[in-house]
Amino acid sequence: VFVLSILTTLIFVILKDINMLTGLRYYRGGADGLTHEYQAINIVYNLFNGNVTQAFRGGADIFYFMPGLRYFIAINKVIFGSTNHGYLLITLLMPVFLFKFLKNITSEKYAFIFIISFLIFPIFENMGFGFYNYIHQVTRNHAETLSITLIIISIYILTNKNFFNKPKKLSMFMVCAFLALAVFLRPNFLPTSILLFIFILFKTRNNISLLFFSLLGYSFIFLCLAHNLYFGNNWVFFTKASAHFAINENPISHYLNQMVKWNPIYNLHRLVILIIVTFYIVKKNNTLFIYFLYLCCISQHFVLILTHPDSRYAYLAWLLTFLLFIKIIYENRIFGLLNIKLF
């Protein structure tokens, strides 16, 4: 899977923009990626000139664009120069940990079948299950790929049998830090992050030291608030992007438009899959983690209805929906996929 991840990443990057491999990138004017690049360059410039305070400021007194990506790109530039190699190296991990997660909740055969689809045959790409889309967001310098990769790594670790049976303080700290940093990169992923953190707190509730390291790791969730208070003297928890909430628009007409964008008629199958997932979650007994993952899924869909309901903003909600669907068809032998034999 790792080798396939490398090969498909190289192919997609060459098809999309070979400059990601060879040197300096360009970004189209008016897009968020250009802003993230500019902010990152300023951070590096200030660091090399000893202006540490301005470097931490990140080009804004109060965040508006995705907060964490500018700092990640700056670190990438310090290590890899004017390339995206650092982002691509982390993106390589997405299919690997997605495979490991699917293996944890289904079987190795199921995991391999679906990861081949994810990498090579993206027939479920409109469910957030197509690697090409995530490479596309890297080329545009957006935060979704990095943030979702951190979430996938986290849910893989949380489904490892030994994680809670033989818990380690450093691992607990790292998972909670990943969940917090995922929000630092994309604040609209807060529901998934905080629900998974609550799951961790519940599982470690009888161990004071593990609770401490969990809270310590998740304390990164306050990075945005600390920045906005220090530089902007304002209690903005994440960003000023709340201006884009649907509640600021005409309630009836805007929400109808939101629903159409959330699931257009040509994507009716997505709604069917969501209904099937909901039916089986309610009807069947599931593990506590699966119930929490379903809550993450529903909460992310709710965020879509309130904000931007389509395109890259919808990746996580539909990806979680599809991962739960894979779990359901595995446990209930739907479509007879268990009879598929690999050569």
CORVENRA-V43156 format. One record per helix or strand of 2 or more residues. SS is the DSSP state (H for helix, E for strand). FROM is the first residue (numbers start at 1). LEN is the number of residues. If there is no record, write none. Layout:
BEGIN
ss	from	len
SS	FROM	LEN
SS	FROM	LEN
END
This chain:
BEGIN
ss	from	len
H	2	16
H	19	4
H	32	17
H	52	6
H	69	12
H	85	21
H	108	12
H	125	3
H	131	9
H	144	15
H	161	5
H	169	17
H	187	17
H	208	25
H	241	4
H	246	3
H	251	12
H	265	19
H	288	19
H	311	21
H	334	6
END
